[in-house]
Structure formats: structure tokens, C-alpha cells
């Protein structure tokens, strides 16, 4: 119970001072209370002695305890009566149950949570209701996920999620992650040097200009010691350097932006070939391929000659192009 600042003896003493003729404002200032508090004391303890005030306090406390006990007993009795009158059932989402629950959702006298659960409509105890899921096992989704994981052996669930949405499976990323773990498709971390796995040479295309582009990065260092890199784009048929984009840092989004501008100027190729760098295998590049409709082909790890047309720019005498690109005002060469 909350303790009051003034005891019964102190309150009765203050009231006796007021009866003796002291002003209420002076009493409030002297004892550090408000005038309204003194008036409340007068209405509650006016005309009582100290013993009477203590007795009144005890009666109020005892009355509050009895009220709480009575309320607890009434609640227990109501719960036992309700449990004895209603049998325990197991409920499924059948058509009859849904129709019966739907008719009660508009009832104004039923609480909202009970209308939603449909418990009063079925005349069953809330604790006895069990929901049984009728959701399918996503067999088709699991099969497509396994096929994509076998084709893209180094792709995680985030990139596979983009591929699934491209095929028409409109699910969220959390569900893709859950199925990815259940199917045991988690990619193991590599501890040794990456080696060539399988044959992933670029597919042959028509010997026409603007049919297949090759991408690669060239790294170099300025005289001040600051390092930079150049994104080179080469036409595999004409051997033309379509773009050379120098910068100190080039992200996957920057690669997508540069390729989009290049497609506006030169047209869309049928295929793009690149290595397996983090910028070129990012989610931004993967999503961009689906939107533009360009086939992006990655070479096998450890096989740079599969992308030999653009790799020649990194060797003499073509390696000097990286230094020339830094002084180019347009930041591109074509």
C-alpha cells in the first residue's frame, strides 16, 4: 500500500490548527501542501480524533482487500462454469466453420478479437481451438530452386531469389532463404584457391558487330601512389574498345549505369561475357540483366583466356590505355 507523506496524527493536528482560526493559505505554506489538500483532509477527517482516523484507515484497507477477494472468486466461478458447459473440440478451417465465423464478424455484441477467432460462433473454449494448416508443400518452387542452384553453383539465396522472381514466383526473400536452407543448398566457404570447375566457355554467337561484349577491370597506380581501376568494354567481333571508364572505385551499380548509357549509344548486345568479380556478380547486375533482357555469361574461375579479347588490354602494348584513360576528358574512349 502506498505510504502517505503525513500520518493520521499530523493530519488531525493540521485540522485542529485550522479550527483554532489559522488561515488555510498560511497552513498550506507552512506544511508544504496545497490548499486543495487541506480541504480534502477536512472533508475526510473533519471532526475525528486520532484514534477515529486510524480506525477509518484500517476499515478502508480491509474493505479494499475484501473487494479484490470477491472479484477473484467471481472470476474463478465464471471460468469453471464456462469450462464445464462447453466441450473440448478440435477445429479446422472448413467451409461451414468459415461461414459460421463470418456471420459473427458483423455482430455488434461480440468483441473484436472473439469475432476474428470465431470461438463464440463455434461454441468452444478458446484454449481448446487448434489450427491445422492446409498450405501446400511448394514442390514446384523447391524443384525450380534446386535447378537454379545447380546451374549457379556459387549463388546464394539472395541472387537465387531474383532468378525465382524472374520466372514468376512472387515470394518474399525470407521464404526463399528458408527453402534454401531446408534443401541443403548453402554454399560452403572456400578455403583454397579457386579452380576451374566444369566447362563454362562462352557460347558461340554470330560474327556480327554488337553481338557479344566482354568486360574486365584493369588496375594501375598513379605517380602519387594512389591506385585506380578502369572498366573496359570490348566488342569481341570488331575488337573495338567501346568504353574505358576510370575511377578509384567502381561498384556494381556504377557498372550497370555505364552499360545502360553505352546501350543507348551503341544498341543492345546479345551476350555479355565477364569474370567473376564481386562487382560483376552483384545483385544490381543480376537484376539489370533481367530488366534489359541481356544474357550475361561468366567465365570459369581460373580460366582468363575464356575472356581473352578484353584481357589483351591489360597486357603491353595495350596496358598503357589505362593510363591514357585517366587523362581523357570524356572518361570514355570509343
C-alpha positions as CSV (number, residue, x, y, z in Angstrom):
1,X,0.0,0.0,0.0
2,X,1.3,3.5,-0.9
3,X,2.6,5.3,2.2
4,X,1.3,8.9,2.7
5,X,3.5,11.8,3.5
6,X,1.5,12.8,6.6
7,X,0.3,10.4,9.3
8,X,-3.1,10.5,10.9
9,X,-1.7,12.4,13.9
10,X,-0.2,15.1,11.7
11,X,-3.3,15.5,9.6
12,X,-5.5,15.8,12.7
13,X,-3.0,18.4,14.1
14,X,-3.3,20.5,11.0
15,X,-7.0,20.4,11.0
16,X,-7.1,21.5,14.7
17,X,-4.9,24.5,13.8
18,X,-7.5,25.4,11.1
19,X,-10.3,25.0,13.6
20,X,-8.4,27.3,16.0
21,X,-8.6,30.1,13.4
22,X,-5.4,29.7,11.3
23,X,-5.8,30.6,7.6
24,X,-5.8,27.8,5.1
25,X,-3.2,29.6,2.9
26,X,-0.8,30.0,5.9
27,X,-1.2,26.3,6.8
28,X,-0.6,25.2,3.3
29,X,2.6,27.3,3.0
30,X,3.8,26.2,6.4
31,X,3.4,22.4,5.9
32,X,4.3,22.4,2.2
33,X,0.9,21.3,0.8
34,X,-1.7,22.8,-1.4
35,X,-4.9,24.4,-0.2
36,X,-6.9,21.8,-2.0
37,X,-5.1,19.1,0.1
38,X,-6.2,20.7,3.3
39,X,-9.8,20.9,2.1
40,X,-9.7,17.2,1.2
41,X,-8.4,16.4,4.7
42,X,-11.3,18.5,6.2
43,X,-13.9,16.5,4.2
44,X,-12.4,13.2,5.1
45,X,-11.1,13.6,8.7
46,X,-13.1,16.6,9.9
47,X,-14.4,16.2,13.5
48,X,-12.4,13.0,14.1
49,X,-9.8,12.2,16.7
50,X,-6.6,10.4,16.1
51,X,-8.0,7.0,17.1
52,X,-11.0,7.5,14.9
53,X,-8.8,8.4,11.9
54,X,-6.7,5.3,12.4
55,X,-9.8,3.1,12.6
56,X,-11.1,4.7,9.4
57,X,-7.8,3.9,7.7
58,X,-8.0,0.3,8.7
59,X,-11.6,-0.1,7.6
60,X,-10.7,1.3,4.1
61,X,-7.8,-1.1,3.7
62,X,-9.9,-4.1,4.8
63,X,-12.7,-3.1,2.5
64,X,-10.3,-2.9,-0.5
65,X,-9.0,-6.4,0.3
66,X,-12.5,-7.9,0.5
67,X,-13.4,-6.3,-2.8
68,X,-10.4,-7.9,-4.5
69,X,-11.1,-11.3,-3.0
70,X,-14.7,-11.2,-4.1
71,X,-13.7,-10.2,-7.7
72,X,-11.2,-13.2,-7.8
73,X,-13.8,-15.7,-6.6
74,X,-16.4,-14.5,-9.1
75,X,-13.9,-14.8,-12.0
76,X,-12.9,-18.3,-10.9
77,X,-16.6,-19.3,-10.7
78,X,-17.4,-18.0,-14.1
79,X,-14.4,-19.7,-15.7
80,X,-15.3,-23.1,-14.1
81,X,-18.9,-22.8,-15.2
82,X,-17.9,-22.0,-18.7
83,X,-15.4,-24.8,-19.0
84,X,-17.9,-27.4,-17.6
85,X,-20.6,-26.3,-20.0
86,X,-18.5,-26.3,-23.2
87,X,-16.8,-29.5,-24.6
88,X,-13.3,-29.6,-26.0
89,X,-13.2,-29.8,-29.8
90,X,-10.5,-29.6,-32.5
91,X,-11.4,-27.1,-35.2
92,X,-10.3,-26.9,-38.8
93,X,-11.0,-24.2,-41.4
94,X,-13.9,-26.0,-43.0
95,X,-16.4,-24.2,-45.2
96,X,-19.2,-24.5,-42.6
97,X,-16.9,-23.1,-39.9
98,X,-15.8,-20.2,-42.1
99,X,-19.4,-19.4,-43.0
100,X,-20.5,-19.5,-39.3
101,X,-17.5,-17.4,-38.2
102,X,-18.1,-14.9,-41.0
103,X,-21.7,-14.4,-39.9
104,X,-20.5,-13.4,-36.4
105,X,-17.9,-10.9,-37.5
106,X,-20.6,-8.3,-38.1
107,X,-22.3,-8.9,-34.7
108,X,-22.0,-5.7,-32.6
109,X,-22.3,-7.5,-29.3
110,X,-19.3,-9.8,-29.8
111,X,-15.8,-8.4,-29.0
112,X,-13.5,-7.9,-32.0
113,X,-10.9,-10.5,-31.0
114,X,-13.6,-13.1,-30.5
115,X,-15.2,-12.3,-33.8
116,X,-11.9,-12.8,-35.5
117,X,-11.1,-16.1,-33.9
118,X,-14.7,-17.4,-34.3
119,X,-14.7,-19.0,-30.9
120,X,-18.1,-17.9,-29.7
121,X,-19.6,-18.8,-33.0
122,X,-18.4,-22.4,-32.7
123,X,-19.5,-22.5,-29.0
124,X,-16.0,-23.7,-28.0
125,X,-13.5,-22.7,-25.4
126,X,-10.7,-20.5,-26.7
127,X,-8.0,-22.7,-25.3
128,X,-9.4,-25.8,-27.0
129,X,-9.2,-24.4,-30.5
130,X,-6.4,-25.8,-32.7
131,X,-5.5,-24.5,-36.2
132,X,-4.3,-27.0,-38.7
133,X,-2.5,-25.6,-41.8
134,X,-3.7,-26.5,-45.3
135,X,-0.8,-24.9,-47.0
136,X,0.9,-26.9,-49.9
137,X,4.5,-28.1,-49.7
138,X,5.8,-25.8,-52.5
139,X,7.0,-28.8,-54.5
140,X,7.3,-26.8,-57.8
141,X,9.1,-23.9,-56.1
142,X,11.6,-26.3,-54.4
143,X,12.3,-28.0,-57.8
144,X,13.0,-24.7,-59.5
145,X,15.2,-23.6,-56.7
146,X,17.3,-26.8,-56.9
147,X,17.6,-26.4,-60.7
148,X,18.8,-22.8,-60.4
149,X,21.2,-23.7,-57.6
150,X,22.7,-26.4,-59.8
151,X,23.1,-24.0,-62.7
152,X,24.5,-21.2,-60.5
153,X,26.6,-23.2,-58.0
154,X,28.2,-20.1,-56.3
155,X,24.9,-18.2,-56.0
156,X,23.4,-17.6,-52.6
157,X,19.7,-17.3,-51.7
158,X,19.6,-13.5,-52.5
159,X,20.7,-14.0,-56.1
160,X,18.5,-17.1,-56.5
161,X,15.6,-15.1,-55.1
162,X,16.0,-12.6,-58.0
163,X,16.1,-15.5,-60.5
164,X,12.9,-17.1,-59.0
165,X,11.0,-13.8,-59.2
166,X,12.2,-13.5,-62.8
167,X,10.5,-16.9,-63.5
168,X,7.2,-15.8,-61.9
169,X,7.4,-17.0,-58.3
170,X,6.3,-13.9,-56.4
171,X,7.6,-14.8,-52.9
172,X,9.5,-12.8,-50.3
173,X,13.2,-13.2,-49.6
174,X,12.6,-14.8,-46.2
175,X,10.7,-17.7,-47.7
176,X,13.5,-18.2,-50.3
177,X,16.0,-18.2,-47.5
178,X,14.0,-20.8,-45.6
179,X,13.6,-23.2,-48.5
180,X,17.3,-22.6,-49.4
181,X,18.3,-23.9,-46.0
182,X,15.8,-26.8,-46.0
183,X,17.0,-28.1,-49.3
184,X,20.6,-28.0,-48.1
185,X,21.8,-25.6,-50.8
186,X,24.0,-23.5,-48.6
187,X,27.3,-22.7,-50.4
188,X,30.3,-23.9,-48.4
189,X,33.1,-21.3,-47.9
190,X,36.1,-21.9,-50.0
191,X,39.4,-22.4,-48.1
192,X,41.7,-22.9,-51.1
193,X,42.4,-21.1,-54.3
194,X,39.6,-21.0,-56.8
195,X,40.0,-23.6,-59.5
196,X,38.2,-24.1,-62.8
197,X,35.0,-26.1,-62.3
198,X,33.4,-27.6,-65.4
199,X,33.4,-26.0,-68.9
200,X,31.7,-22.7,-68.9
201,X,33.2,-21.2,-72.1
202,X,31.0,-18.5,-73.8
203,X,28.5,-19.8,-76.3
204,X,29.2,-19.0,-79.9
205,X,27.4,-16.1,-81.5
206,X,27.1,-14.7,-85.0
207,X,30.2,-13.0,-86.3
208,X,28.4,-9.6,-86.5
209,X,29.2,-6.3,-84.7
210,X,27.5,-5.6,-81.4
211,X,26.6,-9.2,-80.7
212,X,28.9,-10.0,-77.8
213,X,30.7,-7.7,-75.4
214,X,33.5,-8.5,-73.0
215,X,34.1,-6.7,-69.7
216,X,37.1,-6.6,-67.4
217,X,38.9,-4.3,-64.9
218,X,42.4,-3.0,-65.3
219,X,44.3,-1.8,-62.2
220,X,47.1,0.7,-62.2
221,X,48.8,3.2,-59.9
222,X,49.4,7.0,-60.3
223,X,52.7,8.7,-59.7
224,X,51.4,9.9,-56.3
225,X,50.8,6.3,-55.3
226,X,47.0,6.4,-55.5
227,X,45.5,3.3,-57.1
228,X,42.7,3.4,-59.6
229,X,40.9,1.0,-61.9
230,X,39.4,1.1,-65.4
231,X,36.3,-0.7,-66.6
232,X,37.0,-1.8,-70.2
233,X,34.2,-2.9,-72.6
234,X,35.3,-4.6,-75.9
235,X,33.3,-5.8,-78.9
236,X,34.5,-9.4,-79.4
237,X,33.9,-9.3,-83.2
238,X,35.3,-6.0,-84.2
239,X,37.9,-5.8,-81.3
240,X,36.8,-2.2,-80.7
241,X,37.1,-0.7,-77.3
242,X,33.6,0.6,-76.7
243,X,34.3,2.2,-73.3
244,X,37.0,2.7,-70.8
245,X,35.7,4.1,-67.5
246,X,38.4,5.1,-65.0
247,X,37.8,5.7,-61.3
248,X,39.2,4.9,-57.9
249,X,36.2,2.8,-57.1
250,X,33.6,1.2,-59.4
251,X,30.6,-0.6,-57.8
252,X,28.1,-2.9,-59.3
253,X,25.6,-0.1,-59.6
254,X,28.2,2.0,-61.4
255,X,28.8,-0.8,-63.9
256,X,25.0,-1.0,-64.6
257,X,24.8,2.7,-65.1
258,X,27.7,2.8,-67.6
259,X,26.3,-0.2,-69.5
260,X,22.9,1.4,-69.8
261,X,24.4,4.6,-71.2
262,X,26.5,2.5,-73.6
263,X,23.4,0.6,-74.8
264,X,21.7,3.9,-75.5
265,X,24.6,4.9,-77.8
266,X,25.5,1.6,-79.4
267,X,22.5,-0.6,-79.1
268,X,21.9,-3.8,-77.0
269,X,24.2,-6.8,-77.5
270,X,23.0,-10.4,-77.4
271,X,25.5,-11.5,-74.7
272,X,27.9,-10.0,-72.2
273,X,30.9,-12.0,-71.0
274,X,32.8,-11.2,-67.9
275,X,34.8,-12.6,-65.0
276,X,33.6,-13.5,-61.5
277,X,34.5,-10.3,-59.7
278,X,32.2,-9.0,-56.9
279,X,31.1,-6.0,-58.9
280,X,30.1,-8.1,-61.9
281,X,28.3,-10.8,-59.8
282,X,26.4,-8.3,-57.6
283,X,22.6,-8.2,-57.2
284,X,22.5,-5.0,-59.2
285,X,24.0,-6.6,-62.3
286,X,21.8,-9.7,-61.9
287,X,18.6,-7.6,-61.7
288,X,19.7,-5.4,-64.6
289,X,20.1,-8.4,-66.9
290,X,16.5,-9.5,-66.2
291,X,15.1,-6.0,-66.9
292,X,17.1,-5.3,-70.1
293,X,16.9,-8.9,-71.4
294,X,20.7,-9.4,-72.0
295,X,22.3,-12.8,-71.4
296,X,25.2,-12.4,-69.0
297,X,27.8,-15.2,-69.2
298,X,30.5,-15.8,-66.5
299,X,33.8,-17.5,-67.4
300,X,35.1,-20.4,-65.4
301,X,37.2,-19.4,-62.4
302,X,40.9,-19.7,-63.2
303,X,40.3,-19.5,-67.0
304,X,41.0,-15.9,-68.0
305,X,41.5,-16.9,-71.7
306,X,37.8,-17.5,-72.0
307,X,37.6,-13.7,-71.8
308,X,40.8,-13.2,-73.9
309,X,39.6,-10.3,-76.1
310,X,39.3,-7.9,-73.2
311,X,42.3,-9.4,-71.3
312,X,44.6,-8.2,-74.0
313,X,44.0,-4.7,-72.9
314,X,45.8,-5.5,-69.6
315,X,49.0,-6.6,-71.4
316,X,51.5,-4.5,-73.3
317,X,51.2,-2.6,-75.5
318,X,47.5,-2.2,-74.7
319,X,48.2,-1.8,-70.9
320,X,49.1,1.8,-71.5
321,X,45.4,2.5,-72.3
322,X,44.6,2.5,-68.6
323,X,47.0,5.4,-68.0
324,X,45.6,7.2,-71.1
325,X,42.0,6.8,-69.8
326,X,42.8,8.8,-66.7
327,X,43.7,11.9,-68.8
328,X,40.7,11.5,-71.1
329,X,38.2,14.4,-70.7
330,X,35.2,12.3,-71.6
331,X,36.3,9.4,-69.3
332,X,35.5,7.1,-72.2
333,X,37.0,6.1,-75.5
334,X,35.3,4.7,-78.5
